[in-house]
Amino acid sequence: MVVAAAELTQAATTLAETLRLSVLGKLLLATVLGGAVGLEREMAGKPAGLRTNILICVGAALFTQLSVDMATIGFTPDGRPYGDTTRITAQIVSGIGFLGAGAILHGGGAVVGLTTAATIWVVGAIGAAVGAGAYVEACGGTLVIMGILVGLRPVEHRLMAKRRRIHATLRVKPGVPFDELQKIIESQGIHIFTRRTYEHDTDRTFELDLIGATKQFDVLIDLLRSQQDVVSITTD
């Protein structure tokens, strides 16, 4: 019985090594961790959602495992591997960088997608940690990421509620430069999001998108109306 049990254990060990069940376990863990982050992104309506984050995490884990395996194919006489275990892994960072860059959009003076790009980057790091066998770091990193994405969202919403974006049409006398007006606007803590200039026979018109604290807009409008070169200012 003891011999049979030993043979069965040996056979199971051989089968596990043949099927690389440990590697499959890593990929499964990468699927779970990447899926946890991806589910939050999916529920938030972000472009890089459940499947994208799972694929990134699993891919990074697989590349890291391959990097280790390929580096240990041969050894020098003193026992050191011929290959470099960091060579393939290092390219994960570059590849994830391209994906992140594709998630960032720029238009109309606005940059969006930075959080999505950062999430893609850090999910790749989680996958690499799983592939390297750093399970505690991978699970701990996932918990930290989820805490940041979910826990800080109410704080972010409260901060954004204190800021407001308005569209303003500022008409000034012909030839009046925008530099002095810009100084007045920025002195009130208002950010100029976009600006378009239109020249007319009777005035120069600036179409502005402004972002700032709600209470500062009333102060700014009164201040601009008091300027001699300002014909009118309207907001919506």
KAMO-V374489 format. One record per backbone hydrogen bond with DSSP energy under -0.5 kcal/mol. NH is the residue of the N-H (numbers start at 1). CO is the residue of the C=O. E is the energy in kcal/mol with one decimal. If there is no record, write none. Layout:
{{NH & CO & E} {NH & CO & E}}
//
This chain:
{{5 & 1 & -2.6} {6 & 2 & -2.3} {7 & 3 & -2.6} {8 & 4 & -2.4} {9 & 5 & -2.5} {10 & 6 & -2.5} {11 & 7 & -2.4} {12 & 8 & -2.5} {13 & 9 & -2.4} {14 & 10 & -2.5} {15 & 11 & -2.5} {16 & 12 & -2.4} {17 & 13 & -2.2} {18 & 14 & -2.4} {19 & 15 & -2.7} {20 & 16 & -0.6} {21 & 16 & -2.1} {23 & 20 & -0.6} {24 & 20 & -2.0} {25 & 21 & -2.4} {26 & 22 & -1.7} {27 & 23 & -2.3} {28 & 24 & -2.2} {29 & 25 & -2.3} {30 & 26 & -2.7} {31 & 27 & -2.0} {32 & 28 & -2.1} {33 & 29 & -2.7} {34 & 30 & -2.7} {35 & 31 & -2.1} {36 & 32 & -1.9} {37 & 33 & -1.6} {38 & 34 & -2.6} {39 & 35 & -2.6} {40 & 36 & -1.3} {41 & 37 & -2.0} {42 & 38 & -2.6} {43 & 39 & -2.5} {44 & 40 & -1.4} {45 & 42 & -1.3} {46 & 41 & -2.5} {49 & 47 & -1.2} {53 & 49 & -2.2} {54 & 50 & -2.0} {55 & 51 & -2.6} {56 & 52 & -2.2} {57 & 53 & -2.3} {58 & 54 & -2.9} {59 & 55 & -2.5} {60 & 56 & -2.3} {61 & 57 & -2.1} {62 & 58 & -2.6} {63 & 59 & -2.5} {64 & 60 & -2.1} {65 & 61 & -2.3} {66 & 62 & -2.7} {67 & 63 & -2.2} {68 & 64 & -2.0} {69 & 65 & -2.7} {70 & 66 & -3.0} {71 & 67 & -1.5} {72 & 68 & -1.1} {73 & 70 & -1.0} {76 & 80 & -3.6} {79 & 76 & -2.4} {82 & 74 & -2.5} {83 & 71 & -1.4} {85 & 83 & -0.6} {87 & 84 & -1.4} {90 & 86 & -2.4} {91 & 87 & -0.8} {91 & 88 & -0.8} {92 & 88 & -0.7} {92 & 89 & -1.2} {93 & 89 & -0.8} {94 & 90 & -0.9} {95 & 91 & -2.7} {96 & 92 & -3.0} {97 & 93 & -1.7} {98 & 94 & -1.6} {99 & 95 & -1.7} {100 & 96 & -2.7} {101 & 97 & -2.4} {102 & 98 & -1.8} {103 & 99 & -0.9} {103 & 100 & -0.7} {104 & 100 & -0.6} {104 & 101 & -0.8} {105 & 112 & -2.8} {107 & 110 & -2.3} {110 & 107 & -1.8} {112 & 105 & -2.5} {112 & 110 & -0.5} {117 & 113 & -2.4} {118 & 114 & -2.5} {119 & 115 & -2.4} {120 & 116 & -2.3} {121 & 117 & -2.1} {122 & 118 & -2.4} {123 & 119 & -2.4} {124 & 120 & -1.8} {125 & 121 & -1.4} {126 & 122 & -1.9} {127 & 123 & -2.4} {128 & 124 & -2.2} {129 & 125 & -2.1} {130 & 126 & -2.3} {131 & 127 & -2.5} {132 & 128 & -1.7} {133 & 130 & -1.5} {134 & 129 & -2.6} {135 & 133 & -1.6} {138 & 134 & -2.1} {139 & 135 & -2.7} {140 & 136 & -2.8} {141 & 137 & -2.6} {142 & 138 & -1.9} {143 & 139 & -2.1} {144 & 140 & -2.1} {145 & 141 & -2.5} {146 & 142 & -2.6} {147 & 143 & -2.2} {148 & 144 & -2.1} {149 & 145 & -2.9} {150 & 146 & -2.6} {151 & 146 & -0.6} {151 & 147 & -1.3} {152 & 147 & -0.6} {152 & 148 & -1.1} {153 & 150 & -0.7} {154 & 150 & -0.5} {156 & 152 & -2.5} {157 & 153 & -2.4} {158 & 154 & -2.1} {159 & 155 & -2.1} {160 & 156 & -2.5} {161 & 157 & -1.9} {162 & 158 & -0.8} {162 & 159 & -0.7} {163 & 160 & -1.4} {164 & 212 & -2.6} {166 & 210 & -2.3} {168 & 166 & -0.5} {168 & 208 & -3.1} {169 & 234 & -3.0} {170 & 168 & -0.6} {170 & 206 & -2.9} {171 & 169 & -0.6} {171 & 232 & -2.8} {172 & 204 & -2.9} {173 & 229 & -2.1} {176 & 173 & -1.9} {182 & 178 & -2.7} {183 & 179 & -1.9} {184 & 180 & -1.8} {185 & 181 & -2.4} {186 & 182 & -2.8} {187 & 183 & -1.8} {188 & 184 & -0.7} {188 & 185 & -1.1} {189 & 186 & -1.8} {190 & 185 & -1.4} {191 & 211 & -3.4} {193 & 191 & -0.9} {193 & 209 & -3.0} {194 & 209 & -1.1} {196 & 207 & -2.1} {198 & 205 & -2.9} {200 & 203 & -2.2} {204 & 172 & -2.4} {205 & 198 & -3.0} {206 & 170 & -3.1} {207 & 196 & -3.1} {207 & 205 & -0.5} {208 & 168 & -3.2} {208 & 206 & -0.7} {209 & 194 & -2.1} {210 & 166 & -2.8} {210 & 208 & -0.6} {211 & 191 & -2.5} {212 & 164 & -2.2} {214 & 162 & -1.0} {216 & 213 & -1.1} {217 & 213 & -0.8} {217 & 214 & -1.1} {218 & 214 & -0.7} {219 & 215 & -0.8} {220 & 216 & -2.4} {221 & 217 & -2.7} {222 & 218 & -2.0} {223 & 219 & -2.0} {224 & 220 & -2.6} {225 & 221 & -2.4} {226 & 222 & -1.0} {227 & 224 & -1.5} {230 & 227 & -1.0} {231 & 171 & -2.7} {231 & 229 & -0.5} {232 & 171 & -1.7} {234 & 169 & -2.0} {236 & 167 & -2.0}}
//
